[in-house]
Amino acid sequence: MRLGGAARYVIEVERPEEVPDAYGFATQYHLPTFVLGYGANTLGHDEGFEGVIIINRMRGITEINQSSTIKIMGGEYWDNVVAYACERGLTGIEALSKIPSLAGSAPVQNIGAYGQDISDTFVEAEAYDSATNTFVTLSKADLQFSYRRSILNTTAKNRYFIISITLELHPGSMSPPFYNSIEKFINDHDLTDFSPQGIRDIVSQLRADKLPDPLEKASAGSFFHNVYLTEEAAEIAADKGIPVRHGKDGYKVSSAWLIEQCGFKGKLLHGIRVSDKAPLVLINESATSYNDLAKARSEITGKVYDRFGYWLEQEPVEIQ
Ligand SMILES: Cc1cc2nc3c(=O)[nH]c(=O)nc-3n(C[C@H](O)[C@H](O)[C@H](O)COP(=O)(O)OP(=O)(O)OC[C@H]3O[C@@H](n4cnc5c(N)ncnc54)[C@H](O)[C@@H]3O)c2cc1C
């Protein structure tokens, strides 16, 4: 969001052996640590961070035993991983094209888009455990993935430093039916190429039409999670005329729909623009402080709560 003050220290690590030293430095000076990736899902506070930011700068993608299982160093830019897979005709992550992320951050909130989540292909991560000062391997089961969640942003938040991730992909392609907007794009443009590269091209176009380019406009992507309901609450919502979708993660109400219904679509609040194409996305147009963002956020969440009785939960992480 390009808001917030400076950090006291930043350490960039280029080899696994340097990770314990970075944490050791923080311990020595009694400072908190925060692991930063590309910064696409992170908010800084106005007063800055009196601690140590640690960044994974290890890059590279390698095939394991000449198979379609690949190991990616955590500092690699995520879209390079998707491009690598698509060039080799490997399916599993093509719908995750153009998500601004480093590979090490991708499992943290179980990145997902257009019907794929990274958990679908995730095998394991090599990590440094700052609680025990040891290197560990975290399996898919260890990470307990669900919608935009894993232990890395819940029960074990700030504990592990992801060094590398391993994904199991497959030669082949996604099969229909596709996610609604992909399906519509295919029909509208009479497309027949569903290869990983074909789907990557479609997703790239869909995202370019809808989402702000993070290098041009400051945003954190979706600012709020969608609302998940129990079956009983979903029935009540449907009775009230609220559209509820039943998907693989349960009963979902689109937070973009709720925000739009409250009249915020396209509105400018304290320098923060609610995107007119994707109302879940807040763009920093002229806000100068985290405080401006906090005011905009509370206007949106307050009105949605008053009207529908749902508290919108923020997606981006705060450095603190
Ligand atoms: C325009 C835009 C579109 C987006 N679209 C999507 C989308 O379609 N789907 C989606 O899921 N997300 C989306 N996002 C959100 C964002 O891209 C993802 O959350 C992404 O994984 C963030 O990666 P990052 O490297 O920027 O992480 P950061 O924002 O730097 O960090 C995010 C979290 O990961 C932790 N972390 C980072 N690196 C490591 C590491 N090596 N070890 C342990 N913890 C680490 C941080 O401490 C923090 O808690 C979008 C964001 C933007 C700006």
PDBQT file of the ligand as one rigid body, heavy atoms in Angstrom, charges set to zero:
ROOT
HETATM    1  C1  LIG A 401      -2.567  -6.700  -7.146  1.00  0.00    +0.000 C 
HETATM    2  C2  LIG A 401      -2.564  -7.872  -6.192  1.00  0.00    +0.000 A 
HETATM    3  C3  LIG A 401      -3.235  -9.040  -6.538  1.00  0.00    +0.000 A 
HETATM    4  C4  LIG A 401      -3.258 -10.136  -5.669  1.00  0.00    +0.000 A 
HETATM    5  N1  LIG A 401      -3.914 -11.270  -6.053  1.00  0.00    +0.000 NA
HETATM    6  C5  LIG A 401      -3.950 -12.345  -5.224  1.00  0.00    +0.000 A 
HETATM    7  C6  LIG A 401      -4.616 -13.548  -5.616  1.00  0.00    +0.000 A 
HETATM    8  O1  LIG A 401      -5.173 -13.644  -6.697  1.00  0.00    +0.000 OA
HETATM    9  N2  LIG A 401      -4.618 -14.589  -4.742  1.00  0.00    +0.000 N 
HETATM   10  C7  LIG A 401      -3.985 -14.530  -3.539  1.00  0.00    +0.000 A 
HETATM   11  O2  LIG A 401      -4.017 -15.526  -2.800  1.00  0.00    +0.000 OA
HETATM   12  N3  LIG A 401      -3.327 -13.415  -3.145  1.00  0.00    +0.000 NA
HETATM   13  C8  LIG A 401      -3.299 -12.325  -3.961  1.00  0.00    +0.000 A 
HETATM   14  N4  LIG A 401      -2.667 -11.178  -3.563  1.00  0.00    +0.000 N 
HETATM   15  C9  LIG A 401      -1.999 -11.132  -2.262  1.00  0.00    +0.000 C 
HETATM   16  C10 LIG A 401      -0.493 -11.459  -2.343  1.00  0.00    +0.000 C 
HETATM   17  O3  LIG A 401      -0.069 -11.489  -3.662  1.00  0.00    +0.000 OA
HETATM   18  C11 LIG A 401      -0.186 -12.817  -1.706  1.00  0.00    +0.000 C 
HETATM   19  O4  LIG A 401      -0.590 -12.840  -0.363  1.00  0.00    +0.000 OA
HETATM   20  C12 LIG A 401       1.313 -13.130  -1.772  1.00  0.00    +0.000 C 
HETATM   21  O5  LIG A 401       1.596 -14.453  -1.355  1.00  0.00    +0.000 OA
HETATM   22  C13 LIG A 401       2.128 -12.162  -0.956  1.00  0.00    +0.000 C 
HETATM   23  O6  LIG A 401       3.472 -12.448  -1.230  1.00  0.00    +0.000 OA
HETATM   24  P1  LIG A 401       4.614 -11.483  -0.756  1.00  0.00    +0.000 P 
HETATM   25  O7  LIG A 401       5.902 -12.115  -1.139  1.00  0.00    +0.000 OA
HETATM   26  O8  LIG A 401       4.368 -10.124  -1.243  1.00  0.00    +0.000 OA
HETATM   27  O9  LIG A 401       4.421 -11.586   0.811  1.00  0.00    +0.000 OA
HETATM   28  P2  LIG A 401       4.535 -10.423   1.890  1.00  0.00    +0.000 P 
HETATM   29  O10 LIG A 401       3.399  -9.476   1.734  1.00  0.00    +0.000 OA
HETATM   30  O11 LIG A 401       5.903  -9.842   1.883  1.00  0.00    +0.000 OA
HETATM   31  O12 LIG A 401       4.316 -11.296   3.215  1.00  0.00    +0.000 OA
HETATM   32  C14 LIG A 401       3.084 -11.929   3.430  1.00  0.00    +0.000 C 
HETATM   33  C15 LIG A 401       3.190 -12.846   4.659  1.00  0.00    +0.000 C 
HETATM   34  O13 LIG A 401       4.096 -13.898   4.392  1.00  0.00    +0.000 OA
HETATM   35  C16 LIG A 401       5.126 -13.932   5.372  1.00  0.00    +0.000 C 
HETATM   36  N5  LIG A 401       6.340 -14.371   4.703  1.00  0.00    +0.000 N 
HETATM   37  C17 LIG A 401       6.905 -13.812   3.601  1.00  0.00    +0.000 A 
HETATM   38  N6  LIG A 401       8.001 -14.513   3.234  1.00  0.00    +0.000 NA
HETATM   39  C18 LIG A 401       8.124 -15.531   4.128  1.00  0.00    +0.000 A 
HETATM   40  C19 LIG A 401       9.093 -16.586   4.318  1.00  0.00    +0.000 A 
HETATM   41  N7  LIG A 401      10.163 -16.750   3.497  1.00  0.00    +0.000 N 
HETATM   42  N8  LIG A 401       8.917 -17.413   5.364  1.00  0.00    +0.000 NA
HETATM   43  C20 LIG A 401       7.861 -17.267   6.229  1.00  0.00    +0.000 A 
HETATM   44  N9  LIG A 401       6.955 -16.284   6.106  1.00  0.00    +0.000 NA
HETATM   45  C21 LIG A 401       7.079 -15.432   5.067  1.00  0.00    +0.000 A 
HETATM   46  C22 LIG A 401       5.195 -12.515   5.912  1.00  0.00    +0.000 C 
HETATM   47  O14 LIG A 401       5.750 -12.481   7.218  1.00  0.00    +0.000 OA
HETATM   48  C23 LIG A 401       3.743 -12.123   5.893  1.00  0.00    +0.000 C 
HETATM   49  O15 LIG A 401       3.108 -12.644   7.024  1.00  0.00    +0.000 OA
HETATM   50  C24 LIG A 401      -2.605 -10.062  -4.425  1.00  0.00    +0.000 A 
HETATM   51  C25 LIG A 401      -1.903  -8.883  -4.078  1.00  0.00    +0.000 A 
HETATM   52  C26 LIG A 401      -1.882  -7.810  -4.952  1.00  0.00    +0.000 A 
HETATM   53  C27 LIG A 401      -1.122  -6.560  -4.572  1.00  0.00    +0.000 C 
ENDROOT
TORSDOF 0
